[in-house]
Amino acid sequence: MSEHDAHTPASPVKFGTDGWRGIIADDFTYENVRTAIRAIAHYVLKHEDPAKGVCIGYDTRFGSPQFAHLAAEVMASAGIPVQLADRVTPTPALSYGVRQRGAAGGIMITSSHNPAQWNGVKYKAKYGGSGSPGIIRQIEQYLGQPLPATGAPAAITATDFLPDYVAAIEAFADLPRIGRSGYRFLVDNMYGAGAGVLKGIFERAGIPAIEMRAEHNPLFPGINPEPILPHIALTQQRVVEQKCDAGLVTDGDADRIGAVDEHGNVVDAHKIYSILLWWLLEYKGWPGGVTRAFNTTKMLDRIAAKYGRKLYEHGIGFKYVCDLMLSEDILIGGEESGGVGISRHLPERDGILNALLIANVMAEAGKTLGELVAMLQAEFGEHQYGRIDMHIDDRLKQSAIQRANSGLTEIAGYRVLRKEDMDGIKFYLENPDAAGVSDAAETWLLLRASGTEPLLRVYCESTSQAAVSCILKAAEQFVLEG
């Protein structure tokens, strides 16, 4: 039976905030991957110039090279030429390749920061970023449709996307300045696709750096490749042991960033984004607005306001950042999970570039990572943040959302002031600790159900870690009451 005659049964393929993910051998199967890729092929054939071809890359997960080859065969069978990565490739390198080579689009086989049993398919549009919400909707319309018959398949060309990408991010940062700073860095790749890339850049520039978890191990032993606790506990330890000035962490496909300061304290994604924004506005002065997802720190609003920049709030998922970058004058955009994009580079999040730029900020400001965080907290008010991921069944998940929506008036003794529902349900809370404090952080709690997993995420920001912990604990109990 040919590719074009294949009958596609009902499948669980659903494109969420950044592509489709599934559990390997359960729903992430060869047949379901074919279904996803066929839908992308239909989109390229009908809405792009298929002669420009597509770029396909893959990460370090189990089966990723084989799934990438399968994707290449499906696209080629539809008459669409393919440039297929000849080695493990970070997602931002694939995205850069799409735009630089003028391709019609790109496909990345990755499940990003998910546990080892997951894999996925991301679609990258011709501009070198996540498919916009409109593009994703169009792709989903083609799910389940067989491809039209064509003549001989198009060519599949082995391609190395890394050299051009590395040259671009090296040029974006001030490597000589980082070298002169004398700062020493720990690079944690979390067994992911970024292995060797940042360390190689530092080595060539004579910047002291050591690397950890750079070996290829698709089991991600002991961790999920997500640059948050508990998965970066070893990073905290190593930074202190090796007397490094910062630990720079990239996730499974290297599009997200995490960090640890010189004392072993985790610097969360909100503070990383705040540091990068402050540096771009204070030192670079580049024009453009600022975007942030619904679940990110309100410190960004205060930094943007100080420098007179318009701030855009949007739904959760980098595709919303990308959409705004394509339609408005945007300098930088980002999300809670460590995805930050700078439009002068790409309308795409890039963990490797952002790690390099954190080193650049430290060098230019003459401050360690811990000192940068302290400086921002002192100027813009202390903002503390927490998140819990509740792996619960859909019934409990939906029950929690419905109960929260139907009139929650207080949580953990904090009175609800107002509610927003852009993406999930966010409650702004009255915090007695903020009374009379001019720069006190707003206190808010957000409940958001995953559209693709049996998962409810609970987020909170407040004036202290004690307040955050108290509110999160009460919210968890509320959810489990069912």
C-alpha positions in Angstrom: 0.0 0.0 0.0 1.5 3.3 -1.0 1.8 6.5 1.1 -1.0 8.0 -0.9 -3.4 5.1 -0.6 -2.9 4.7 3.2 -6.1 4.9 5.2 -5.6 7.1 8.2 -7.7 6.0 11.3 -8.9 8.3 13.9 -5.8 9.4 15.9 -5.0 11.4 19.0 -3.0 14.0 17.0 -3.7 17.5 18.3 -1.5 20.5 17.9 -1.4 22.3 21.2 0.5 25.5 22.3 3.6 24.3 20.4 2.9 21.3 18.2 1.8 17.8 19.0 3.2 15.6 21.7 2.5 12.0 22.6 3.9 9.0 24.5 6.2 6.9 22.4 4.7 3.6 21.2 1.3 4.6 22.8 0.0 7.5 20.7 3.4 8.7 19.3 3.5 5.9 16.7 4.8 5.8 13.1 1.2 5.9 11.8 0.2 8.9 13.9 3.4 10.7 13.0 2.5 10.1 9.4 -0.9 11.6 10.1 0.7 14.8 11.6 3.2 15.1 8.8 0.6 14.6 6.1 -1.4 17.5 7.6 1.7 19.7 7.5 2.4 18.6 3.9 -1.2 19.6 2.9 -0.6 23.0 4.5 2.7 23.6 2.7 1.2 22.5 -0.7 -1.8 24.8 -0.4 -0.5 27.8 1.5 3.3 28.0 0.8 5.6 27.5 -2.1 6.4 23.8 -1.9 9.3 24.1 -4.3 11.2 25.9 -1.5 11.1 22.7 0.5 11.2 22.1 4.2 13.9 21.7 6.8 13.6 18.8 9.3 15.6 18.4 12.5 15.5 16.1 15.5 16.6 16.0 19.2 18.2 13.3 21.4 15.0 11.4 22.3 14.4 7.8 21.7 13.5 7.2 18.0 13.9 10.9 17.0 16.3 10.2 14.0 13.9 7.5 12.7 10.8 9.7 13.1 12.7 12.5 11.3 13.5 10.2 8.4 9.9 9.1 8.3 8.8 12.8 8.2 11.2 13.4 5.4 9.9 10.5 3.4 6.2 11.7 3.8 7.1 15.2 2.8 9.2 14.0 -0.2 6.4 11.7 -1.3 4.2 14.8 -1.6 6.7 16.4 -3.9 8.2 18.7 -1.3 12.1 18.7 -1.2 13.6 18.1 2.2 16.8 19.3 3.9 17.2 16.7 6.7 19.5 17.3 9.6 22.5 15.1 9.5 22.9 15.2 13.3 21.1 16.1 16.5 20.0 19.7 16.1 18.7 22.3 18.6 15.2 23.6 17.7 16.5 27.2 17.4 19.1 26.1 14.9 16.5 24.4 12.8 14.3 27.5 12.9 17.3 29.7 11.9 17.9 27.3 9.0 14.4 27.6 7.8 14.6 31.4 7.5 18.2 31.6 6.4 17.6 29.1 3.6 14.3 30.5 2.5 12.5 27.2 3.1 8.7 26.9 3.0 8.7 25.7 6.6 10.3 23.3 9.1 9.5 20.3 11.2 11.3 19.5 14.4 11.0 16.1 16.0 11.2 16.8 19.8 9.1 16.8 22.9 11.1 19.7 24.3 11.2 19.5 28.1 8.8 16.5 28.6 9.8 13.3 30.3 11.8 10.6 28.4 8.7 8.6 27.3 7.4 11.5 25.2 8.2 12.7 21.7 6.6 15.2 19.5 6.3 17.2 16.3 6.8 21.0 16.1 6.0 23.0 13.0 8.2 26.1 12.2 6.9 28.6 9.7 8.9 30.2 6.9 9.8 33.2 9.1 11.8 30.9 11.4 9.4 30.7 14.4 6.5 28.8 15.8 3.5 28.4 13.5 1.1 31.1 14.4 -2.3 30.2 15.8 -3.8 30.7 12.4 -1.3 28.4 10.7 -1.8 25.7 13.4 -5.6 25.8 12.9 -5.1 25.4 9.2 -2.8 22.4 9.7 -5.3 20.7 12.0 -8.0 21.0 9.4 -6.0 18.6 7.2 -5.6 15.9 9.9 -6.8 12.6 8.5 -6.6 13.6 4.9 -4.6 11.3 2.5 -2.0 13.0 0.3 -2.7 13.4 -3.4 -0.7 11.1 -5.7 2.4 12.6 -7.2 5.2 11.4 -9.5 8.6 10.6 -8.3 9.4 11.7 -4.7 11.3 15.0 -4.2 14.9 14.9 -3.1 16.0 14.5 0.6 19.3 16.2 1.2 21.5 15.6 4.4 22.1 19.1 5.9 24.2 20.4 8.8 22.2 23.4 10.3 24.6 24.1 13.1 27.5 26.1 11.6 25.5 29.0 10.2 23.4 29.1 13.4 26.4 29.2 15.7 28.0 31.9 13.6 24.8 34.0 13.9 24.5 33.8 17.7 28.3 34.4 18.1 27.9 37.6 16.2 24.9 38.6 18.3 26.8 38.5 21.6 29.9 40.4 22.6 32.3 37.5 23.2 35.5 39.5 23.7 33.7 41.4 26.5 32.6 38.1 28.2 36.1 36.8 27.9 37.6 39.9 29.6 35.1 39.7 32.5 36.9 36.7 33.9 33.6 35.1 34.8 33.5 31.3 34.7 30.4 29.4 33.6 28.8 26.0 34.1 26.9 24.8 31.1 24.2 22.1 31.8 22.7 20.6 28.6 20.3 18.2 30.4 21.3 15.4 27.9 19.6 17.5 25.3 20.2 18.8 21.8 22.3 21.7 23.0 25.2 19.5 24.0 28.6 20.9 23.0 27.2 24.1 21.3 27.5 26.7 24.1 30.6 25.1 25.5 32.2 25.2 22.0 31.4 28.9 21.7 32.9 29.6 25.1 36.0 27.5 24.3 36.7 29.2 20.9 36.4 32.6 22.6 38.7 31.7 25.5 35.9 32.0 28.1 36.3 29.6 31.1 33.5 27.1 31.1 32.8 23.5 32.1 30.0 21.3 30.8 27.7 18.7 32.4 25.1 16.2 31.1 26.5 16.5 27.6 26.4 12.8 26.8 23.6 11.4 24.6 21.2 9.5 26.8 17.6 9.4 25.6 16.5 8.2 29.1 17.5 11.5 30.7 18.5 9.6 33.8 17.0 10.9 37.0 15.5 14.0 35.4 13.1 15.5 33.0 15.0 17.8 30.6 13.3 20.9 32.0 15.5 23.6 33.5 13.6 23.9 36.8 13.7 22.2 40.2 14.1 19.4 41.0 15.8 18.6 37.7 18.6 21.2 38.2 19.4 20.3 41.8 22.7 18.8 40.6 23.4 22.0 38.7 23.1 24.0 41.9 25.6 21.7 43.6 28.1 21.8 40.7 28.1 25.6 40.3 29.2 26.0 43.9 31.7 23.0 43.8 33.3 24.3 40.7 33.3 27.9 41.9 31.4 29.2 38.8 29.9 32.6 38.6 26.7 31.2 36.9 25.1 28.0 35.7 23.4 28.2 32.3 20.9 25.4 31.5 19.1 24.5 28.3 16.2 22.1 28.0 15.8 19.0 25.8 15.7 20.8 22.5 17.6 23.9 23.7 15.0 26.5 23.1 14.4 27.2 26.8 16.8 28.5 29.4 17.2 28.0 33.1 20.0 29.4 35.4 21.7 29.1 38.8 23.6 31.9 40.4 27.0 31.8 42.0 25.6 30.7 45.3 23.6 27.8 43.9 20.3 29.7 44.0 17.9 28.9 41.1 17.2 32.0 39.0 13.8 31.3 37.6 12.7 32.1 34.0 10.8 35.3 35.1 14.0 36.8 36.5 16.0 35.6 33.5 13.6 37.4 31.2 13.6 40.5 33.4 17.4 40.6 33.3 17.5 40.3 29.5 14.7 43.0 29.1 16.5 45.4 31.5 19.8 44.9 29.6 18.2 45.5 26.2 16.5 48.7 27.3 19.3 50.1 29.5 22.4 49.1 27.5 21.2 48.5 23.9 18.3 51.0 23.7 16.8 49.1 20.8 13.3 50.1 19.9 10.1 48.0 20.1 7.5 46.8 22.5 7.6 43.9 25.0 5.3 40.9 25.1 4.7 38.5 28.0 2.5 35.5 28.5 -0.5 35.5 30.9 1.4 33.4 33.5 4.6 35.6 33.7 5.9 38.0 36.2 4.4 41.5 36.5 8.0 42.8 37.1 8.2 42.9 33.3 5.4 45.5 33.2 7.3 47.7 35.6 10.6 47.5 33.6 8.7 48.2 30.4 6.9 51.2 32.0 10.2 52.7 33.3 11.6 52.8 29.8 8.3 53.9 28.1 7.7 50.7 26.2 4.3 49.2 25.3 3.6 45.9 26.9 1.5 43.2 25.3 0.0 40.4 27.3 -1.1 37.3 25.5 -2.0 33.6 25.9 0.4 30.9 26.9 2.5 29.4 24.2 5.3 31.0 22.2 3.2 31.0 19.0 1.4 34.1 20.5 4.8 35.8 21.0 5.7 35.0 17.4 2.3 36.2 16.1 2.9 39.6 17.8 6.5 39.8 16.5 5.1 39.4 13.0 2.4 42.0 13.3 3.8 44.6 15.7 7.1 46.4 16.4 8.3 44.0 19.2 11.8 44.0 20.7 11.5 40.9 22.9 8.8 38.4 24.0 8.6 35.5 26.4 6.8 33.0 28.5 7.0 31.5 31.9 8.7 28.3 30.9 12.0 29.9 29.9 11.2 30.7 26.3 12.4 34.1 25.4 12.8 35.5 21.8 14.5 38.6 20.5 13.1 39.7 17.2 16.4 41.0 15.8 17.6 37.4 15.9 14.5 35.3 15.2 10.8 35.4 16.1 11.7 32.2 18.1 12.8 31.3 21.6 16.4 30.3 21.9 17.9 28.9 25.1 21.5 28.9 23.7 21.4 32.5 22.6 19.8 33.6 25.9 22.4 31.7 27.9 25.1 33.5 25.9 23.4 36.8 26.5 23.1 36.3 30.3 26.9 36.0 30.2 27.0 39.1 28.1 24.8 41.0 30.7 27.0 39.9 33.5 30.1 41.1 31.7 28.7 44.4 30.6 27.1 45.3 33.9 30.0 44.0 35.9 27.7 42.0 38.2 27.3 38.3 39.0 24.0 36.7 38.3 23.0 36.9 41.9 23.8 40.6 42.0 21.7 41.2 38.9 18.7 39.6 40.5 19.2 41.6 43.7 19.5 44.8 41.8 16.2 44.3 39.9 14.4 43.2 43.1 15.6 46.4 44.8 14.6 48.7 42.0 11.3 47.1 40.9 10.1 45.4 44.1 10.5 41.9 45.3 8.7 39.5 43.1 8.6 35.8 44.1 7.1 33.1 42.1 6.1 29.4 42.3 4.4 26.8 40.2 3.1 23.3 40.9 2.1 20.7 38.2 -0.8 18.5 39.2 -1.0 15.3 37.3 -4.7 14.5 37.7 -7.4 13.0 35.7 -9.6 15.1 33.4 -12.7 14.9 35.7 -10.8 16.4 38.6 -9.1 18.9 36.3 -12.4 20.1 34.8 -14.1 20.1 38.2 -11.4 22.4 39.6 -11.8 24.9 36.8 -15.6 24.9 37.0 -15.5 25.4 40.8 -12.9 28.2 40.5 -15.0 29.9 37.8 -18.2 29.8 39.7 -17.3 32.3 42.4 -14.1 31.7 44.4 -14.0 34.6 46.9 -10.9 33.8 48.9 -7.9 31.5 49.0 -5.6 30.8 52.0 -7.3 33.8 53.7 -6.4 36.1 50.8 -9.5 37.9 49.4 -10.1 37.8 45.7 -10.0 41.3 44.2 -10.7 40.5 40.6 -10.6 37.6 38.0 -9.2 37.3 34.5 -9.6 34.5 32.1 -7.4 35.1 29.1 -5.8 31.7 29.3 -6.9 29.8 32.4 -8.4 31.5 35.4 -6.3 34.2 37.2 -7.2 35.6 40.6 -5.7 38.8 41.9 -5.6 38.7 45.7 -5.5 41.2 48.5 -2.2 40.8 50.3 -2.0 42.5 53.7 1.8 42.4 53.5 1.6 44.8 50.5 -0.3 47.5 52.4 1.6 50.7 52.4 4.5 49.3 50.4 4.8 51.4 47.2 6.7 48.8 45.1 5.0 45.7 46.5 4.4 43.0 43.9 0.8 42.2 42.9 -0.3 38.9 44.3 -2.0 36.6 41.9 -2.9 32.9 41.4 -3.6 31.2 38.1 -5.2 27.8 37.4 -4.7 26.5 33.9 -5.7 23.1 32.5 -3.5 21.6 29.8 -5.3 21.0 26.6 -3.1 18.0 25.6 -2.2 16.3 28.9 -3.9 15.1 32.1 -2.3 18.1 33.9 -3.4 21.2 35.8 -0.8 23.8 36.4 -1.1 26.2 39.3 1.0 29.4 39.3 1.4 32.1 41.9 3.4 35.4 42.3 3.6 37.5 45.5 5.8 39.6 47.7 7.6 36.7 49.4 8.3 33.0 49.0 6.3 32.3 52.2 3.2 33.9 50.7 3.6 32.0 47.4 4.0 28.7 49.2 1.0 29.3 51.4 -1.2 30.2 48.4 0.0 27.3 46.3 -0.7 24.8 49.1 -4.2 26.1 49.6 -4.8 26.0 45.8 -3.6 22.4 45.6 -6.1 21.4 48.4 -8.9 23.3 46.6 -8.2 21.3 43.4 -8.1 17.9 45.2 -11.4 18.5 47.0 -13.0 17.6 43.7 
